[in-house]
Structure formats: structure tokens, C-alpha cells
Amino acid sequence: MKTVIIGSGNVAYHLAKAFTQNCYSPIQIFGRNEEALREISSENKIPYATDTLADADFYLICVKDSAVAEVSSLIKKENCLVAHTSGSLPKEVLLGNYRKACFYPLQTFSKKKTLNYSEIPFFIEAENALDFGFLKTLAETISTLVTEADFKKRKFVHLTAVFSCNFVNHLFARGKEISDAQDIPFDWFYPLIDETVRKIRTIDPKDAQTGPAIRNDARILAAHEALLADSSQLEIYKVMNESIKKMYDLK
Ligand SMILES: NC(=O)c1ccc[n+]([C@@H]2O[C@H](COP(=O)([O-])OP(=O)(O)OC[C@H]3O[C@@H](n4cnc5c(N)ncnc54)[C@H](OP(=O)(O)O)[C@@H]3O)[C@@H](O)[C@H]2O)c1
């Protein structure tokens, strides 16, 4: 199937790389950011364009969620398959008389970070068995973890990912603000962070909780609050402790 990737952000960058590494070559990478397109194009030997969308059988839209509908309307062809890569959008967001699908990779993608693509779970939805079969086979050229998921399931996969990845990363960023302000090297915390993540593979996260909130240690909680001059850090500290206490029914 002649394939075009649309977009030049984190997901487009990594999917272009994952496809070409696995001997599947898109015929074009299309977008509006010429500098970013040129980088993906030269790394993967895929022609790029900002003006004319190539004639293809499959268009994979990798643009930010709020632009998916608008970008999908650029595809005027009818006899083709179009998929987006969002966890939180239904396939019906795609605006055209083509066959619609979703090709959602469950991973955190940043251009600066290399990834082992074979460990990425893919969640796929299509209108018919033929398109589903094509997308499944395509995902399986990259990874063995390929699952069918309709929008009802996928939106909860994405929501879980926000809690388990995006929020956790934000807490790392806030934690590093605190250590940086005290000239404490953040790499001292790497073994702790690594063990926290490793541990939940063998112990349910609810059973793995430690810290002053689950010990219901009011003295330490108050002392920590007094150290936090930044209002966002203080707010997060209080919300997290309240959530922990609620989960374990602590007064
Ligand atoms: N990043 C992740 O970890 C991740 C994981 C799974 C799924 N996804 C999904 O993958 C999709 C892309 O995410 P991403 O992280 O790659 O986003 P991103 O890095 O922010 O890149 C967004 C892309 O969308 C383009 N774009 C934004 N507004 C546009 C518009 N109005 N018209 C045309 N192009 C526009 C941007 O072009 P410019 O450079 O010109 O702005 C850029 O190429 C989203 O649906 C997201 O939910 C992301």
C-alpha cells in the first residue's frame, strides 16, 4: 500500500523511523513545517512535501489532536484508508469520504529520545476486516504488541496513560525544581525512580505505596508544606497527599 505520513512532530518522526527500519517505506512525508520535514526526510530517505499531497492508498495523520479534523479534510481522494494516531479521538473525527481508522501507539514519543519500537503496544480500529488486517500487519512489522481497541476502550487507555506517564513525568519535573533550587543533583534520585517503576511490575501499585501520607504522619506533612514556597508545588503536594489518604481511608 502506497503510504503517506502527514505531520512532522514527535509521532511522525518516530513512526517514519520505525517503518523504514522495518523495510516499509512511506512514499511521502507531508506537512507544513519544512525544517522538521527535511530532517525526517533525510534521516529516512522519504521524499517530503508542503504543497502537494501524493496519491496514496493509506494516509497516516500524525498532527496534534485539535488539527486532525482540519488536516483530514485536505484528503480529497475517496478510495483510500486514512488513520489518525490519537488515543482520545474517535475515527469519525476524520472528515472525508474515505475509509477511517485509528493507529494509536501507546508510548511517550520525543524526537530527542531513541526508542525500542518492538516494545510499543499499538491499538487499532478500522471500519472493516480488510483495513484492520492491513493495519495490524503494519503494526506487527514494528511490534508484537498489537491489539484491537474501539474508541470506548482507547479513550480509557489514553486516560490511564496520562496518569501513568504524563502526570508522573510532571512530578519528576516538579521534584527536580525542588532539588535544583537546593543544588541537589537530580541523578541521586535515579535509583529510587527506577525501583519505583520496577516494583509495580511485581507488586500492585496500591500495595507498593510508601511515604508520609500513607503513614498518616501529620508532623512530616506539615513540615514539608512549610518548605514549599512555590504555590504550584504546594498545591500538588496537598492534592497528592489527600488522594493517598482517601485511597487508604485514612483520616
Ligand atoms: N507524543 C506522544 O507521546 C504521543 C503518543 C501517542 C499518540 N500521540 C498522538 O499523535 C498525534 C501527534 O502527536 P505529536 O506528539 O507528534 O505532536 P507534536 O510533536 O506536537 O507535533 C504536532 C504536529 O502537528 C502539526 N500541526 C499542528 N497544528 C497543525 C495545523 N493546524 N495544521 C497542520 N499541521 C498542524 C505540527 O506542525 P508544526 O510543526 O508546523 O506546528 C506537527 O507536525 C496526536 O494525535 C497525539 O495525540 C502522541
The ligand as an ORCA input file, in Angstrom:
! r2SCAN-3c Opt
* xyz 0 1
  N       3.777     12.365     21.661
  C       3.280     11.247     22.136
  O       3.858     10.705     23.069
  C       2.053     10.604     21.526
  C       1.810      9.264     21.811
  C       0.728      8.617     21.190
  C      -0.107      9.329     20.330
  N       0.126     10.650     20.101
  C      -0.782     11.356     19.159
  O      -0.076     11.583     17.939
  C      -0.515     12.825     17.358
  C       0.672     13.724     17.127
  O       1.284     13.997     18.373
  P       2.788     14.532     18.448
  O       3.260     14.303     19.833
  O       3.584     14.037     17.314
  O       2.558     16.096     18.282
  P       3.662     17.216     18.076
  O       5.028     16.679     18.279
  O       3.210     18.384     18.875
  O       3.517     17.551     16.525
  C       2.321     18.074     16.071
  C       2.334     18.110     14.547
  O       1.074     18.649     14.149
  C       1.316     19.699     13.219
  N       0.230     20.665     13.305
  C      -0.212     21.291     14.414
  N      -1.250     22.096     14.097
  C      -1.459     21.963     12.762
  C      -2.375     22.537     11.846
  N      -3.324     23.397     12.235
  N      -2.288     22.149     10.539
  C      -1.349     21.278     10.151
  N      -0.452     20.694     10.965
  C      -0.511     21.042     12.249
  C       2.622     20.273     13.681
  O       3.181     21.069     12.664
  P       4.072     22.374     13.061
  O       5.414     21.850     13.447
  O       4.062     23.165     11.832
  O       3.353     23.043     14.219
  C       3.400     18.995     13.940
  O       3.852     18.405     12.757
  C      -1.578     13.397     18.301
  O      -2.840     12.982     17.846
  C      -1.255     12.728     19.626
  O      -2.391     12.600     20.454
  C       1.178     11.310     20.672
*
